Amino acid sequence: MWGYRLIAPFTFERTDRPVPDPDTLAPGQVLLGFLAAGICGSDLPGFRGTQGRLPGDTGCCAAEMDGFPIHEIAGEVLASAHADHAVGDRVVGWASGFDGLQAQVVADGDGLLCYAPDLSPAHAIGLQPLACVLYAVEQLGDVTGKRVAVIGQGSIGLLFTYVLKAAGAAHVTGVDPVDRAALGPVFGVDEVVRATSDRWVRHLTETFDIVVETVGHQVATLNHALEAAAFGATVFYFGVPDDDSYPISMRTMLRNNLTLKSGVTLERRRVLAAADAFAHAHPDLLPAYLTHTFGADQAQSAFEQACTPDPTRVKIAIVGDPA
């Protein structure tokens, strides 16, 4: 079967490997036939050759496994050892081995949910990051009437702004060095700021009840989030850390009575169902979210596009079988 493997920084190579044996599925696992995949910002360090902390990323310059680093996947169930998934179901969720860029993928059934037949696989991909954002916003409690800043207005940051506005936030400021003046208001951004987070925070005249950091992969932005937080505010760190330890200003935390939250997405099937319900309640969201689609044989171009600043891009999907 086909698959793609990073053989060097910024370089995918098509591979052929044996089809997985359905008889080897462990309890709770399913075998999926590839329909679509989404590119997440957390995938890009692996594409660039950085050795990160994701499962399977054991190489010094690139991952040493087929399908890496894709974890957002939609597929058709080909075989199942999970009570809630049947052969023929079309599901979306997590490629639990971060190996989703191949013809067939073995995944944990608890991280998958059937999606509505009116969704294309490319649009269904948006339910996985939406589920992650909904779970994070749950951890923030009641956001009604709150002033919120979201640092980073990529595919995750724009989902945060949309969900927070839908949850009752009074005002959302979106911060990104890429110009989001056109797209920001579509996702509920009240104030679009084109700036790096360090320059933005130096010119603040008002602070925020909630600050969400969606950038990750660097140390500095978390402290910028703390600086932008009002007394008694909550900072949610959603960005993926590339380092084990992040120095933060404990003086700022203490003097301003701040709360710092973070965490991975739990209860995945529940929040995927919540994402599906949210998307149907907001039918404009997924069509606006998916902006670029590539064929599976264009994986290289898809990742290069994801690495290129583009004011028109939100979500990239990879679909179908390569020629």
PAZAPA-4460 file (N, C-alpha, C; in steps of 0.05 Angstrom, whole numbers, plus 32768, in hexadecimal, padded with zeros to 4 digits):
% residues 323
    n_x    n_y    n_z   ca_x   ca_y   ca_z    c_x    c_y    c_z   seq   type   mol
   8011   7FE8   8000   8000   8000   8000   8012   8019   8000     1      M     A
   8006   8030   7FF7   8016   8048   7FF7   8018   8055   8012     2      W     A
   802D   8064   8015   8031   8074   802D   8046   8089   8027     3      G     A
   8048   809C   8039   805D   80B1   8036   806D   80B2   804F     4      Y     A
   8087   80B6   804B   809A   80B6   8061   80AD   80CE   805E     5      R     A
   80B3   80DB   8074   80C7   80F1   8074   80E2   80E4   8074     6      L     A
   80F1   80E9   805F   810C   80DD   805C   8122   80F2   8063     7      I     A
   811A   810B   8064   812C   8121   806B   811B   8139   8071     8      A     A
   8126   814E   807D   8116   8166   8082   8109   8170   8068     9      P     A
   80EF   8176   806A   80DF   8181   8054   80DC   816E   803C    10      F     A
   80E0   8154   8040   80E1   8141   802A   80D1   8128   802F    11      T     A
   80BA   8125   8022   80AB   810C   8023   80B4   80FA   800C    12      F     A
   80B2   80E0   8011   80B7   80CC   7FFC   80A0   80B8   7FFD    13      E     A
   8095   80B1   7FE6   8080   809D   7FE5   808D   8081   7FEA    14      R     A
   807F   8071   7FFA   8088   8056   8000   8072   8042   7FFA    15      T     A
   807A   8029   7FF8   8067   8013   7FF6   806D   8000   800D    16      D     A
   8058   7FF8   801B   805C   7FE6   8032   8045   7FD2   8033    17      R     A
   8047   7FBD   8042   8032   7FA9   8044   8018   7FB4   8050    18      P     A
   8002   7FAA   8047   7FE8   7FB2   8052   7FE6   7FA6   806F    19      V     A
   7FDD   7FB5   8082   7FDA   7FAA   809D   7FC7   7F92   809E    20      P     A
   7FCD   7F7F   80AF   7FBC   7F67   80B2   7FA6   7F6D   80C6    21      D     A
   7F8D   7F6C   80BD   7F76   7F72   80CF   7F75   7F60   80E7    22      P     A
   7F80   7F48   80E5   7F80   7F34   80FB   7F93   7F3C   8112    23      D     A
   7FA4   7F4F   810D   7FB7   7F58   8122   7FAD   7F70   8132    24      T     A
   7F94   7F7A   812C   7F8A   7F90   813B   7F87   7F89   8158    25      L     A
   7F90   7F9B   816A   7F8C   7F97   8186   7F70   7FA0   818E    26      A     A
   7F65   7F97   81A4   7F4A   7F9F   81AD   7F49   7FBE   81AD    27      P     A
   7F33   7FC8   81A1   7F2F   7FE5   81A0   7F3A   7FF3   8188    28      G     A
   7F4A   7FE5   8178   7F56   7FF1   8160   7F44   7FED   8148    29      Q     A
   7F48   7FFF   8134   7F3A   7FFC   811A   7F4F   8000   8104    30      V     A
   7F49   7FF5   80ED   7F5A   7FF9   80D5   7F4B   800B   80C2    31      L     A
   7F57   8021   80BB   7F4A   8035   80AA   7F56   8036   808F    32      L     A
   7F45   8039   807A   7F4E   8040   8060   7F4F   805F   805E    33      G     A
   7F64   806A   8054   7F68   8087   8053   7F54   8094   8041    34      F     A
   7F47   80A9   804C   7F35   80BA   803C   7F40   80D7   803C    35      L     A
   7F49   80E1   8052   7F54   80FC   8053   7F64   80FF   806D    36      A     A
   7F76   8114   806C   7F86   811B   8083   7F88   8139   8085    37      A     A
   7F8C   8143   809C   7F8F   8160   80A0   7FAB   8165   80AA    38      G     A
   7FB7   817C   80A1   7FD1   8184   80AA   7FCD   8197   80C2    39      I     A
   7FDA   8190   80D8   7FD9   81A0   80F1   7FF3   81AE   80F4    40      C     A
   7FF3   81C5   8101   800B   81D4   8106   801F   81C3   8116    41      G     A
   8016   81B1   8126   8028   81A0   8136   8037   818C   8124    42      S     A
   802D   8188   810B   803B   8176   80F8   8054   8183   80EC    43      D     A
   8055   819D   80EB   8069   81AB   80DB   8085   81A8   80E6    44      L     A
   808A   81A8   8100   80A6   81A4   8109   80B1   818A   80FF    45      P     A
   80A1   8175   80FF   80AA   815B   80F4   80B1   815D   80D7    46      G     A
   80A1   816B   80C7   80A6   816F   80AB   80C0   817E   80A7    47      F     A
   80C5   8192   80B8   80DD   81A1   80B5   80F6   8192   80BE    48      R     A
   80F2   817B   80CB   8109   816B   80D3   8110   816C   80F1    49      G     A
   8100   817C   8100   8105   817E   811D   80FC   8164   812A    50      T     A
   810D   8159   813C   8105   8142   814B   80F4   814B   8162    51      Q     A
   80DA   8144   8161   80C8   814D   8175   80C1   8137   8189    52      G     A
   80AA   813A   8196   80A2   8128   81AB   808A   8117   81A3    53      R     A
   8083   8116   8189   806C   8106   8181   8074   80E9   817E    54      L     A
   8061   80D7   8182   8067   80BA   817F   8073   80B4   8164    55      P     A
   8087   80A3   8163   8093   809B   814A   80A9   80AD   8140    56      G     A
   80AC   80C5   814C   80C0   80D8   8143   80DA   80D2   8150    57      D     A
   80E8   80BE   8146   8101   80B4   8153   8119   80BC   8143    58      T     A
   8116   80C7   812B   812D   80CD   811A   813B   80E7   8122    59      G     A
   8154   80EA   811A   8162   8103   8121   815A   8119   810E    60      C     A
   8151   8113   80F6   814A   8128   80E3   812E   8126   80D8    61      C     A
   8123   810E   80D8   8108   810A   80CE   80FE   80F1   80DB    62      A     A
   80E3   80EE   80DB   80D7   80D7   80E7   80DF   80BD   80D8    63      A     A
   80E0   80A7   80E6   80E8   808E   80DA   80D0   807B   80D8    64      E     A
   80B9   8086   80CF   80A2   8074   80CC   8090   807F   80B6    65      M     A
   8082   806D   80A9   806F   8075   8094   8057   8083   80A0    66      D     A
   804D   8097   8091   8035   80A5   809A   8039   80BD   80AC    67      G     A
   8051   80C0   80B8   8056   80D5   80CB   8058   80F0   80BC    68      F     A
   804D   8106   80C7   8044   810A   80E2   8025   810E   80E5    69      P     A
   8016   8105   80D1   7FF9   810A   80D1   7FEA   80FC   80E8    70      I     A
   7FDA   810C   80F6   7FC9   8100   810B   7FAB   8107   8107    71      H     A
   7FA5   811A   80F6   7F89   8121   80F0   7F80   8110   80D8    72      E     A
   7F6D   80FF   80DC   7F66   80EC   80C6   7F49   80E7   80C4    73      I     A
   7F40   80E2   80AB   7F25   80D8   80A6   7F29   80BF   8095    74      A     A
   7F1A   80AA   809B   7F1D   8091   808D   7F05   807F   808E    75      G     A
   7F06   806A   807E   7EF1   8056   807E   7EFA   803E   808D    76      E     A
   7EE9   8034   809F   7EF1   801D   80AF   7EF1   8004   809D    77      V     A
   7F09   7FF7   809C   7F0D   7FDF   808C   7F0B   7FC6   809E    78      L     A
   7F13   7FC9   80B7   7F11   7FB3   80CA   7F10   7FBF   80E6    79      A     A
   7F03   7FB2   80F9   7EFE   7FBF   8113   7F00   7FAA   8129    80      S     A
   7F0E   7FB2   813E   7F0E   7FA4   8158   7F03   7FB6   816D    81      A     A
   7EF2   7FC9   8165   7EE5   7FDC   8177   7EC7   7FD9   8175    82      H     A
   7EBA   7FD8   818C   7E9D   7FD2   818C   7E8C   7FE7   817E    83      A     A
   7E96   8000   817D   7E85   8015   8172   7E8C   801C   8155    84      D     A
   7E9E   800E   8149   7EA5   8013   812D   7EA2   7FFA   811C    85      H     A
   7E93   7FFD   8106   7E8D   7FE7   80F4   7E9A   7FEC   80D9    86      A     A
   7EA0   7FD6   80CB   7EAB   7FD8   80B0   7E99   7FE9   809F    87      V     A
   7EA4   7FFB   8090   7E95   800D   807F   7E90   8028   808B    88      G     A
   7E92   802B   80A6   7E8E   8045   80B3   7EA3   8059   80A8    89      D     A
   7E9A   8072   80A5   7EAD   8087   809F   7EB2   8097   80B9    90      R     A
   7ECA   8099   80C1   7ED1   80A4   80DB   7EE6   80BA   80D9    91      V     A
   7EE7   80CA   80ED   7EFB   80E0   80EE   7F07   80E1   810B    92      V     A
   7F1F   80EA   810D   7F2C   80EC   8127   7F4A   80EB   8126    93      G     A
   7F55   80DB   8138   7F72   80DA   813C   7F7E   80C1   812F    94      W     A
   7F93   80C5   811F   7FA5   80AF   8118   7FB7   80AD   8130    95      A     A
   7FB2   809A   8141   7FBE   809A   815C   7FDC   8095   815B    96      S     A
   7FE6   808A   8145   8003   8086   8142   8011   809C   8133    97      G     A
   8003   80B3   812E   800E   80C9   811E   8019   80BF   8104    98      F     A
   800B   80AC   80F7   8014   809F   80DF   7FFE   809E   80CA    99      D     A
   7FEF   80B4   80C8   7FD7   80B4   80B7   7FDA   80B8   809A   100      G     A
   7FF3   80BD   8090   7FF7   80C3   8074   7FFF   80A9   8065   101      L     A
   7FEC   8096   8065   7FF0   807D   8057   7FD4   8071   8051   102      Q     A
   7FD4   805D   803F   7FBB   8052   8035   7FA9   8046   804A   103      A     A
   7FB5   8038   805D   7FA6   802C   8073   7FB4   8032   808E   104      Q     A
   7FA4   8038   80A2   7FAE   8041   80BB   7FA0   8031   80D2   105      V     A
   7FB0   8027   80E4   7FA5   801B   80FD   7FA3   8031   8112   106      V     A
   7F8B   8034   811D   7F86   804A   8130   7F75   8040   8148   107      A     A
   7F77   804F   815E   7F68   804A   8176   7F4B   8053   8171   108      D     A
   7F38   8040   8172   7F1C   8047   816D   7F10   805B   8180   109      G     A
   7F1C   805E   8198   7F11   8072   81AB   7F17   808E   81A2   110      D     A
   7F28   8091   818E   7F2E   80AC   8184   7F21   80B2   8169   111      G     A
   7F0C   80A3   8163   7EFF   80A5   8149   7EE0   80A7   814D   112      L     A
   7ED3   80B4   813A   7EB6   80B7   813B   7EAB   80B7   811F   113      L     A
   7E94   80AA   811A   7E87   80AC   8100   7E7F   80C9   80FB   114      C     A
   7E84   80D3   80E2   7E7C   80EE   80DB   7E64   80ED   80C8   115      Y     A
   7E55   8103   80C8   7E3D   8104   80B8   7E42   8100   809B   116      A     A
   7E30   80F2   808D   7E34   80ED   8070   7E33   8105   805F   117      P     A
   7E29   811C   8069   7E28   8134   8059   7E43   8142   8059   118      D     A
   7E56   8139   8068   7E71   8145   8068   7E83   8135   8056   119      L     A
   7E93   8144   8046   7EA8   8137   8037   7EBE   812F   804A   120      S     A
   7ECF   811C   8044   7EE6   8116   8055   7EF8   812E   805B   121      P     A
   7EFC   813F   8047   7F0D   8156   804B   7F01   816A   805F   122      A     A
   7EE6   816D   805E   7ED9   817F   8072   7ED8   8171   808D   123      H     A
   7ED4   8157   808D   7ED2   8149   80A7   7EEC   814B   80B7   124      A     A
   7F02   814E   80A9   7F1C   8150   80B7   7F1B   8167   80CC   125      I     A
   7F0C   817C   80C6   7F0B   8193   80D9   7EFF   818C   80F4   126      G     A
   7EF1   8175   80F5   7EE5   816E   810F   7EFA   8166   8124   127      L     A
   7F11   815C   811B   7F26   8154   812E   7F31   816C   813D   128      Q     A
   7F3C   8180   812F   7F46   8198   813E   7F30   81A7   814C   129      P     A
   7F17   81A6   8141   7F01   81B3   814F   7EFB   81A5   8169   130      L     A
   7EFD   818B   816A   7EF9   817C   8183   7F0E   8184   8198   131      A     A
   7F27   8188   818F   7F3C   8190   81A1   7F37   81AB   81AD   132      C     A
   7F2E   81BE   819C   7F28   81D9   81A5   7F10   81D9   81B8   133      V     A
   7EFB   81CA   81B2   7EE4   81C9   81C3   7EEB   81BF   81DF   134      L     A
   7EFC   81AA   81E0   7F05   819F   81F9   7F15   81B4   8209   135      Y     A
   7F26   81C3   81FC   7F36   81D7   820A   7F24   81ED   8214   136      A     A
   7F10   81F6   8204   7EFF   820C   820D   7EEE   8202   8225   137      V     A
   7EE7   81E9   8225   7ED9   81DE   823D   7EE9   81E3   8256   138      E     A
   7F03   81E0   8255   7F14   81E3   826C   7F15   8200   8276   139      Q     A
   7F0C   8213   8265   7F0C   822F   826D   7EF3   8237   827C   140      L     A
   7EDF   8226   827C   7EC7   822C   828A   7EB6   8241   827B   141      G     A
   7EA6   8250   8289   7E94   8263   827D   7EA4   827B   8272   142      D     A
   7EA3   8280   8258   7EB2   8296   824C   7EA0   82AD   8245   143      V     A
   7E87   82AC   824E   7E73   82C1   8247   7E7D   82DC   8250   144      T     A
   7E7D   82EF   823E   7E85   830B   8244   7EA2   830F   8248   145      G     A
   7EB3   82FB   8243   7ED0   82FE   8248   7EDE   830B   8230   146      K     A
   7EF3   8319   8236   7F06   8323   8222   7F1B   830F   821E   147      R     A
   7F1F   8306   8205   7F31   82F0   81FF   7F45   82F9   81EA   148      V     A
   7F5E   82F0   81ED   7F72   82F2   81D8   7F7B   82D7   81D0   149      A     A
   7F7E   82D2   81B6   7F88   82B9   81AB   7FA1   82BF   819C   150      V     A
   7FB8   82B6   81A6   7FD2   82BA   8199   7FD6   82A3   8185   151      I     A
   7FD7   82AA   816C   7FD9   8297   8156   7FBE   8295   8149   152      G     A
   7FBD   829A   812F   7FA4   8299   8120   7FA6   8286   8108   153      Q     A
   7FB3   8270   810D   7FB4   825A   80FA   7F9A   824A   80FC   154      G     A
   7F9C   8230   80F3   7F84   8220   80F2   7F79   821A   810D   155      S     A
   7F8A   8219   8122   7F80   8215   813D   7F77   822F   814A   156      I     A
   7F86   8244   8147   7F7F   825E   8153   7F64   8269   8148   157      G     A
   7F5F   8266   812E   7F46   826F   8124   7F2E   825E   812E   158      L     A
   7F33   8244   8132   7F1E   8234   813F   7F18   823E   815B   159      L     A
   7F2D   8244   816A   7F29   824F   8185   7F19   8268   8185   160      F     A
   7F1E   827B   8173   7F0F   8294   8172   7EF2   828E   816C   161      T     A
   7EED   827C   8159   7ED1   8275   8151   7EC2   8269   8169   162      Y     A
   7ECE   8255   8176   7EC1   8247   818C   7EBD   825A   81A4   163      V     A
   7ED1   826A   81AA   7ECE   827D   81C1   7EB8   8291   81BC   164      L     A
   7EB6   829C   81A4   7EA0   82AE   819E   7E85   82A0   81A0   165      K     A
   7E84   8288   8195   7E6B   8279   8197   7E64   8273   81B4   166      A     A
   7E78   8270   81C6   7E73   826B   81E2   7E6D   8284   81F2   167      A     A
   7E6D   829B   81E5   7E64   82B3   81F3   7E7A   82C7   81FA   168      G     A
   7E93   82C3   81F1   7EA8   82D7   81F6   7E9F   82F2   81EB   169      A     A
   7EA4   8307   81FB   7E9B   8321   81F2   7EAC   832D   81DC   170      A     A
   7EC6   8327   81DD   7ED9   8333   81CA   7EF1   8320   81C7   171      H     A
   7EF8   831B   81AE   7F0F   830A   81A9   7F23   8319   8198   172      V     A
   7F3C   831A   81A1   7F52   8326   8192   7F63   830F   8187   173      T     A
   7F68   830F   816D   7F79   82FA   8161   7F93   8306   8158   174      G     A
   7FA9   82F9   8160   7FC4   8304   815B   7FD4   82F1   814A   175      V     A
   7FDF   82FA   8134   7FEF   82E9   8122   7FFF   82FB   8110   176      D     A
   8018   82F3   8109   8027   8303   80F6   801D   8301   80D9   177      P     A
   800D   82ED   80D3   8000   82EA   80B9   7FE7   82FB   80B9   178      V     A
   7FE2   8309   80A4   7FCB   831C   80A2   7FB1   830C   80A1   179      D     A
   7FA1   830D   80B6   7F87   8300   80B8   7F70   8313   80B6   180      R     A
   7F74   832B   80AB   7F5F   833F   80AA   7F46   8336   809B   181      A     A
   7F49   8325   8087   7F32   831B   8078   7F26   8303   8086   182      A     A
   7F36   82F1   808F   7F2C   82D8   809A   7F23   82DB   80B7   183      L     A
   7F30   82EC   80C7   7F2B   82EE   80E3   7F0D   82F2   80E9   184      G     A
   7F00   8306   80DD   7EE4   830B   80E4   7ED2   82F3   80DD   185      P     A
   7ED9   82E3   80C9   7ECA   82CC   80C1   7EC9   82B8   80D9   186      V     A
   7EDE   82B7   80E8   7EE0   82A5   80FF   7EDA   82B2   811A   187      F     A
   7ECF   82CB   8119   7EC6   82D7   8131   7EDB   82EA   813F   188      G     A
   7EF1   82EF   8132   7F05   8301   813E   7EFA   831E   813D   189      V     A
   7EFA   832A   8155   7EF1   8346   8156   7F07   835A   8150   190      D     A
   7F1F   8353   8158   7F36   8364   8152   7F4D   8353   8147   191      E     A
   7F54   8358   812E   7F69   8349   8120   7F83   8359   8124   192      V     A
   7F96   834D   8130   7FB0   8359   8134   7FC5   834B   8124   193      V     A
   7FD2   8359   8112   7FE8   834D   8102   8002   8355   810F   194      R     A
   800D   8343   811F   8026   8349   812D   8030   832F   813A   195      A     A
   804A   832E   8140   8054   8319   8150   804B   831E   816D   196      T     A
   804A   8309   817D   803F   830C   8198   8050   831F   81A9   197      S     A
   806A   8320   81A5   807B   8332   81B6   8075   834F   81B0   198      D     A
   8072   8356   8196   806B   8372   818F   804F   8379   8198   199      R     A
   803D   8366   8196   8021   836B   819E   8020   8371   81BC   200      W     A
   802C   8360   81CC   8029   8363   81E9   8037   837D   81F3   201      V     A
   804B   8387   81E5   8059   839F   81ED   8047   83B8   81EA   202      R     A
   8033   83B6   81D9   8022   83CD   81D3   8006   83CB   81DF   203      H     A
   8001   83B7   81F0   7FE6   83B3   81FB   7FDE   83CA   820D   204      L     A
   7FC5   83D2   820B   7FBA   83E6   821E   7FA5   83D9   8230   205      T     A
   7F9B   83C2   8228   7F88   83B2   8238   7F90   8395   8239   206      E     A
   7F8C   8389   824F   7F92   836C   8252   7F79   835B   824F   207      T     A
   7F7C   8341   8251   7F66   832F   824A   7F5F   831B   8260   208      F     A
   7F46   8313   8261   7F3C   8300   8275   7F47   82E4   826F   209      D     A
   7F4A   82DE   8255   7F53   82C4   824C   7F67   82C9   8235   210      I     A
   7F7E   82BB   8236   7F91   82BC   8220   7F97   829F   8218   211      V     A
   7F94   8299   81FE   7F9A   827F   81F4   7FB2   8280   81E2   212      V     A
   7FC6   826F   81E8   7FDE   826D   81D8   7FDB   8255   81C6   213      E     A
   7FD9   8259   81AB   7FD6   8243   8199   7FEE   823F   8186   214      T     A
   8004   824D   818C   801B   824C   817A   802C   8234   817F   215      V     A
   8036   8232   8198   8047   821C   819F   8063   821D   8192   216      G     A
   8073   8208   8197   808C   8203   8189   80A1   8219   818F   217      H     A
   809D   8229   81A3   80B0   823D   81AC   80A9   8245   81C8   218      Q     A
   80BC   8251   81D6   80B8   8257   81F2   80AB   8272   81F7   219      V     A
   80B2   8286   81E6   80AB   82A2   81ED   808E   82A8   81EF   220      A     A
   807D   829B   81DD   8061   82A4   81DB   8052   829E   81F5   221      T     A
   8059   828B   8205   804B   8286   821E   804E   829D   8231   222      L     A
   8066   82A8   8233   8069   82C0   8244   805B   82D8   8239   223      N     A
   8059   82DA   821F   8049   82F0   8214   802B   82ED   821B   224      H     A
   8022   82D4   821C   8006   82D0   8224   8002   82D8   8241   225      A     A
   8016   82D1   8253   8014   82D9   826F   8013   82F8   8272   226      L     A
   8024   8305   8262   8025   8323   8263   800A   832F   825A   227      E     A
   7FFC   8322   8248   7FE3   832D   823E   7FCB   8327   8250   228      A     A
   7FCF   8317   8264   7FB9   830E   8275   7FB3   8323   828B   229      A     A
   7F99   8328   8290   7F90   833A   82A5   7F93   832C   82C0   230      A     A
   7F90   833C   82D5   7F91   8331   82F0   7F7B   831B   82F3   231      F     A
   7F83   8304   82FD   7F70   82EE   8301   7F68   82DF   82E7   232      G     A
   7F76   82E5   82D2   7F70   82D9   82B8   7F79   82BC   82B6   233      A     A
   7F71   82AE   82A0   7F79   8293   829A   7F88   8293   8280   234      T     A
   7F9F   8286   827F   7FAE   8282   8267   7FAC   8264   8260   235      V     A
   7FA4   825F   8247   7FA3   8243   823E   7FB9   823F   8229   236      F     A
   7FCC   822C   8230   7FE2   8226   821D   7FD9   820E   820D   237      Y     A
   7FD2   8213   81F3   7FCA   81FD   81E1   7FE0   81F5   81CE   238      F     A
   7FF3   8207   81C9   8008   8201   81B6   8019   81EA   81BF   239      G     A
   8024   81DB   81AC   8034   81C3   81B2   8050   81CC   81BA   240      V     A
   805A   81C3   81D1   8076   81CB   81D9   808A   81B9   81CC   241      P     A
   80A0   81C5   81C2   80B6   81B5   81B7   80CB   81B0   81CC   242      D     A
   80C9   81BE   81E3   80DD   81BB   81F9   80CF   81B1   8211   243      D     A
   80DE   81A2   8222   80D2   8197   823A   80CC   81AD   824F   244      D     A
   80DD   81C1   8250   80DA   81D6   8265   80D7   81F1   8258   245      S     A
   80C3   8200   8262   80BE   821B   8259   80C1   822E   8271   246      Y     A
   80D4   8241   826F   80D6   8255   8285   80C0   826A   8283   247      P     A
   80B2   826E   8299   809D   8282   8299   80A1   8294   82B1   248      I     A
   8095   82AC   82B0   8097   82BF   82C5   8084   82B7   82DC   249      S     A
   808F   82AB   82F1   807F   82A5   8308   8077   82BE   8317   250      M     A
   8087   82D3   8315   807E   82EC   8322   8065   82F6   8315   251      R     A
   8063   82F5   82FA   804A   82FD   82ED   8033   82EB   82F5   252      T     A
   8038   82D1   82F6   8023   82BE   82FE   8019   82C5   831A   253      M     A
   802B   82CA   832C   8024   82CE   8349   8017   82E9   834D   254      L     A
   8023   82FE   8343   8019   831A   8348   7FFE   831E   833B   255      R     A
   7FF8   8310   8325   7FDF   8315   8316   7FCB   82FF   831B   256      N     A
   7FD1   82EC   832E   7FBE   82D7   8335   7FB4   82C8   831B   257      N     A
   7FC7   82C0   830B   7FC0   82B4   82F1   7FBD   8296   82F4   258      L     A
   7FAD   828B   82E2   7FAA   826E   82E0   7FB4   8265   82C5   259      T     A
   7FC6   8251   82C5   7FD1   8246   82AC   7FC6   822A   82A8   260      L     A
   7FB9   8226   8291   7FAE   820B   828B   7FBA   8201   8271   261      K     A
   7FBA   81E6   826E   7FC2   81DA   8255   7FB8   81BD   8256   262      S     A
   7FC0   81AD   8242   7FB8   8191   8242   7FB0   8187   8227   263      G     A
   7FB2   816C   8224   7FAA   815F   820B   7F8C   8159   820C   264      V     A
   7F81   8152   81F5   7F65   814D   81F3   7F5E   8131   81FD   265      T     A
   7F4C   8130   8210   7F42   8116   821B   7F26   8112   8211   266      L     A
   7F1A   80FB   8218   7EFE   80F4   8211   7EF9   80FA   81F3   267      E     A
   7F0A   80EE   81E3   7F0C   80F6   81C7   7EF2   80F0   81B7   268      R     A
   7EE5   80D9   81BC   7ECC   80D4   81AD   7EB6   80E7   81B6   269      R     A
   7EB5   80EE   81CF   7EA1   8101   81D8   7EA5   811D   81CB   270      R     A
   7EBE   8126   81CB   7EC2   8141   81C0   7EC1   8141   81A1   271      V     A
   7EC7   812A   8194   7EC2   8128   8177   7EA4   812B   8172   272      L     A
   7E93   811E   8182   7E76   8121   817F   7E6D   813D   8184   273      A     A
   7E7A   814B   8198   7E74   8167   819D   7E7C   8178   8185   274      A     A
   7E92   8171   8179   7E9B   8180   8161   7E88   817D   814A   275      A     A
   7E7E   8164   8146   7E6B   815F   8131   7E52   816F   8135   276      D     A
   7E48   8170   814E   7E30   817F   8155   7E35   819D   8151   277      A     A
   7E4C   81A6   8159   7E53   81C3   8156   7E53   81CA   8139   278      F     A
   7E60   81BA   8128   7E62   81C0   810C   7E47   81C1   80FE   279      A     A
   7E34   81AF   8107   7E1A   81B0   80FB   7E0A   81C8   8105   280      H     A
   7E10   81D1   811D   7E03   81E9   8128   7E0E   8203   811B   281      A     A
   7E26   8201   8110   7E34   8217   8103   7E3D   820F   80E7   282      H     A
   7E2A   820C   80D5   7E30   8201   80BA   7E44   8211   80AA   283      P     A
   7E49   8229   80B1   7E5C   823A   80A2   7E79   8234   80AA   284      D     A
   7E7D   8225   80C0   7E99   8222   80CB   7EAB   8211   80B9   285      L     A
   7EA3   81F8   80B5   7EB5   81E6   80A7   7EBB   81EF   808A   286      L     A
   7EA7   81F9   807B   7EAE   8203   8060   7EC2   821A   8061   287      P     A
   7EC0   822C   8075   7ED4   8241   8077   7EEF   8237   8080   288      A     A
   7EEE   8222   8090   7F07   8217   809C   7F19   8209   8087   289      Y     A
   7F0D   81F9   8076   7F1D   81EB   8061   7F22   81FE   804A   290      L     A
   7F3B   8205   8047   7F42   8218   8031   7F54   820C   801C   291      T     A
   7F62   81F7   8021   7F74   81EB   800E   7F72   81CC   800F   292      H     A
   7F71   81C0   7FF7   7F6F   81A3   7FF5   7F84   8199   7FE1   293      T     A
   7F92   8184   7FE9   7FA7   8178   7FD8   7FA1   815A   7FD6   294      F     A
   7FA9   814E   7FC0   7FA8   8131   7FBD   7FBE   8124   7FCD   295      G     A
   7FBB   810A   7FD3   7FCF   80FD   7FE3   7FEA   80FD   7FD6   296      A     A
   7FEB   80FC   7FBB   8005   80FD   7FAD   8011   8119   7FAD   297      D     A
   8003   812C   7FBA   800D   8148   7FBC   8014   814E   7FD9   298      Q     A
   801A   813A   7FE9   8020   813E   8006   8037   8152   8009   299      A     A
   804B   814F   7FF9   8062   8162   7FFB   8059   817F   7FF7   300      Q     A
   8049   8184   7FE2   803F   819F   7FDD   802D   81A8   7FF4   301      S     A
   801D   8196   7FFE   800A   819E   8014   801A   81A7   802C   302      A     A
   802F   8199   8034   803E   81A2   804B   804E   81BB   8045   303      F     A
   8058   81BE   802D   8066   81D7   8026   8053   81EF   8028   304      E     A
   803A   81EB   801F   8026   8200   8022   8021   8206   803F   305      Q     A
   8020   81F1   8050   801B   81F5   806C   8031   8205   807A   306      A     A
   8049   8204   806F   8060   8212   807A   8063   822E   8070   307      C     A
   8052   8236   805D   8054   8250   8050   803F   8263   805B   308      T     A
   8047   827A   8066   8033   828D   806F   8020   8295   8058   309      P     A
   8006   8293   805E   7FF2   8298   8049   7FD8   82A2   8057   310      D     A
   7FD1   82BC   8052   7FB9   82C7   805F   7F9F   82B9   8058   311      P     A
   7F9F   82AA   8042   7F86   829D   803A   7F83   8280   8044   312      T     A
   7F99   8275   8050   7F98   8259   8058   7F8E   8255   8074   313      R     A
   7F7D   8242   8078   7F76   8239   8093   7F7D   821B   8095   314      V     A
   7F6C   820A   808B   7F71   81ED   808E   7F78   81E1   8073   315      K     A
   7F8C   81CF   8074   7F94   81C0   805C   7F8C   81A3   8060   316      I     A
   7F7F   8198   804C   7F78   817B   804D   7F86   816D   8036   317      A     A
   7F8E   8154   803B   7F9A   8142   8027   7F85   812C   8023   318      I     A
   7F7E   8127   800A   7F68   8115   8005   7F70   8100   7FF0   319      V     A
   7F61   80E9   7FF0   7F62   80D6   7FDB   7F7B   80C5   7FDB   320      G     A
   7F7D   80B4   7FC7   7F94   80A3   7FC2   7FA7   80B0   7FAE   321      D     A
   7FC1   80AC   7FB1   7FD3   80B7   7F9D   7FD1   80A7   7F83   322      P     A
   7FD7   80B5   7F6D   7FD5   80A8   7F53   7FEA   8092   7F51   323      A     A
***
